[in-house]
Amino acid sequence: MNSIAERWIQTCQHELLDRTLIWNQRHLLHTLREYEQFYNSHRPHQGIANARPLRTLPSPITSQRQITHLNIRRRPRLGGILNEYHHAA
């Protein structure tokens, strides 16, 4: 379990705490909760043999016309430190 805890702490430090000025304990707890939700839900993870999780992925875009008509939305989290990107419906 030490290796798992060390990896979580290192990831949290590099991706979040190095970019954030924490004011007090309440702010720290809010920031860590928000990062935990981002880390466990939106952030892409790899599985066994570096395989992606089973999801329905869109087909790859190969033509220039399709690229210029993409409608992608960005949802900032924690004041823009973390960002989620989604295709707009």
MODELLER restraints for C-alpha pairs under 7 A, 6 or more apart:
rsr = mdl.restraints
at = mdl.atoms
rsr.add(forms.Gaussian(group=physical.xy_distance, feature=features.Distance(at['CA:22:A'], at['CA:28:A']), mean=5.95, stdev=0.5))
rsr.add(forms.Gaussian(group=physical.xy_distance, feature=features.Distance(at['CA:45:A'], at['CA:52:A']), mean=6.91, stdev=0.5))
rsr.add(forms.Gaussian(group=physical.xy_distance, feature=features.Distance(at['CA:46:A'], at['CA:52:A']), mean=5.07, stdev=0.5))
rsr.add(forms.Gaussian(group=physical.xy_distance, feature=features.Distance(at['CA:46:A'], at['CA:53:A']), mean=6.65, stdev=0.5))
rsr.add(forms.Gaussian(group=physical.xy_distance, feature=features.Distance(at['CA:47:A'], at['CA:53:A']), mean=6.33, stdev=0.5))
rsr.add(forms.Gaussian(group=physical.xy_distance, feature=features.Distance(at['CA:61:A'], at['CA:67:A']), mean=6.90, stdev=0.5))
rsr.add(forms.Gaussian(group=physical.xy_distance, feature=features.Distance(at['CA:71:A'], at['CA:87:A']), mean=6.00, stdev=0.5))
rsr.add(forms.Gaussian(group=physical.xy_distance, feature=features.Distance(at['CA:71:A'], at['CA:88:A']), mean=5.56, stdev=0.5))
rsr.add(forms.Gaussian(group=physical.xy_distance, feature=features.Distance(at['CA:72:A'], at['CA:85:A']), mean=6.71, stdev=0.5))
rsr.add(forms.Gaussian(group=physical.xy_distance, feature=features.Distance(at['CA:72:A'], at['CA:86:A']), mean=5.65, stdev=0.5))
rsr.add(forms.Gaussian(group=physical.xy_distance, feature=features.Distance(at['CA:72:A'], at['CA:87:A']), mean=4.50, stdev=0.5))
rsr.add(forms.Gaussian(group=physical.xy_distance, feature=features.Distance(at['CA:72:A'], at['CA:88:A']), mean=5.50, stdev=0.5))
rsr.add(forms.Gaussian(group=physical.xy_distance, feature=features.Distance(at['CA:73:A'], at['CA:85:A']), mean=5.70, stdev=0.5))
rsr.add(forms.Gaussian(group=physical.xy_distance, feature=features.Distance(at['CA:73:A'], at['CA:86:A']), mean=5.30, stdev=0.5))
rsr.add(forms.Gaussian(group=physical.xy_distance, feature=features.Distance(at['CA:73:A'], at['CA:87:A']), mean=6.08, stdev=0.5))
rsr.add(forms.Gaussian(group=physical.xy_distance, feature=features.Distance(at['CA:73:A'], at['CA:88:A']), mean=5.91, stdev=0.5))
rsr.add(forms.Gaussian(group=physical.xy_distance, feature=features.Distance(at['CA:74:A'], at['CA:83:A']), mean=6.48, stdev=0.5))
rsr.add(forms.Gaussian(group=physical.xy_distance, feature=features.Distance(at['CA:74:A'], at['CA:84:A']), mean=5.67, stdev=0.5))
rsr.add(forms.Gaussian(group=physical.xy_distance, feature=features.Distance(at['CA:74:A'], at['CA:85:A']), mean=4.61, stdev=0.5))
rsr.add(forms.Gaussian(group=physical.xy_distance, feature=features.Distance(at['CA:74:A'], at['CA:86:A']), mean=6.55, stdev=0.5))
rsr.add(forms.Gaussian(group=physical.xy_distance, feature=features.Distance(at['CA:75:A'], at['CA:83:A']), mean=5.65, stdev=0.5))
rsr.add(forms.Gaussian(group=physical.xy_distance, feature=features.Distance(at['CA:75:A'], at['CA:84:A']), mean=5.06, stdev=0.5))
rsr.add(forms.Gaussian(group=physical.xy_distance, feature=features.Distance(at['CA:75:A'], at['CA:85:A']), mean=6.35, stdev=0.5))
rsr.add(forms.Gaussian(group=physical.xy_distance, feature=features.Distance(at['CA:76:A'], at['CA:82:A']), mean=6.02, stdev=0.5))
rsr.add(forms.Gaussian(group=physical.xy_distance, feature=features.Distance(at['CA:76:A'], at['CA:83:A']), mean=4.50, stdev=0.5))
rsr.add(forms.Gaussian(group=physical.xy_distance, feature=features.Distance(at['CA:76:A'], at['CA:84:A']), mean=6.39, stdev=0.5))
rsr.add(forms.Gaussian(group=physical.xy_distance, feature=features.Distance(at['CA:77:A'], at['CA:83:A']), mean=5.74, stdev=0.5))
